[in-house]
Amino acid sequence: MSMISRSYRRIMLFTWMLLLLPVCWSPPVHADGGAPNLAYVSGTAQGISVIDTGAARITKTISLGDDPHTILLSQDGRLLYVTLPGRGQVVVIAAKTGRTICTAHLPGTPTLLALDQESNTLYAGGNGATGVSAIDPETCKIEHTFQIESAVNGLAVTAPEIGTPHTSKNQLWVAGTDALNVFDDRTGQLLGRISVPGGPQYISFPPGTTVYVTTRQGGVDAVNFQTRKVSQLLTGGTFGPMDYDALTGEVYVPDQKHSELAVLSPIDPSMTILPKEPVRVIPTGVPPETVAITNDGLLGFVALQNGEVKMIDLLGRRFAYTVNVGGNPHFIITGLYPPTTDLTPTPTPSQQKPFWSTLPAWAIPASILVYLLVFFTLVWFFLRMLRRTLRERHHR
């Protein structure tokens, strides 16, 4: 009887090991995953309006005493970064309370933002100055200025793909008057200039090797990240800030001239002939100013010039609801509920560069393989102990 009891205890031990193994091996959870809960809209009647995406209504407004333009969220949803071009400022506020954390004073009229989440660096610029400021978003200290030969019309931060012609880990792309300026965002070195006919403006970098650029003369171009070749995709429109579906690779482009969203199909690097674009259009009835696509590829939000925000069911390809935010919306982003506590801790080295960002490319698949080997080994021991227990009971 004692032998059977010991066998049962061993079986229970292995069972608990199997249950706890996924917990011990689970990777860190980050705020950029999962379905978003909120949509932040700048340029509304109250300044910034916050829409609860599930309730389909405005749940909070944030007034900053000026007309905010581009807004971005920190990766954990705690901080909201806001440009105030009328004051020449970039303001960092607590997303939950609206409390101002710090303010950066910049030359010109900063309307543009880009965020490097790996180094936790905020980049700001605008068409009133020839420089892009690198800002510490925790303190608003200006750490570096990237100079170009003209006014700044667009910004984007991108991580290079394998096989790119440069060894920089991250790159800052700046749209000037007639060219894209590509910088190493760590060293400040100018890596190259890419001429764009029609003058580059808004930049979007979906997964893959294609950069999408709108032009001030009414076009949308595709730039091959590796070869720097520029190909024209659309003409004859007036295009605003773009966004992309991270799952399908489709790019959504607001066309104010035709009151529609132009949807562009992803470009494969092996294509010798580019697909005819757009693959489809979504009529909006009123000129769209900006668009945001959620991480899960299920929802889209388009801000219209008449002060409305429409939610799009991307799978059903239909508008689900409309929220009136008033004003003249400039930008829209989506994110999770901010943390329940309004904390602004001093950044640590781990916040500046998370440990997982330094892992080699093979680390994740290797970890999965080790997990599977351990898992199946435990299963084998479990079945072996179970057979032994049943055999002992049968003999008794």
Summary of the structure (lengths in Angstrom):
residues: 396
radius of gyration: 25.1
end to end distance: 9.3
largest distance: 89.8
contacts: 1281
relative contact order: 0.13
helix: 16%
strand: 38%
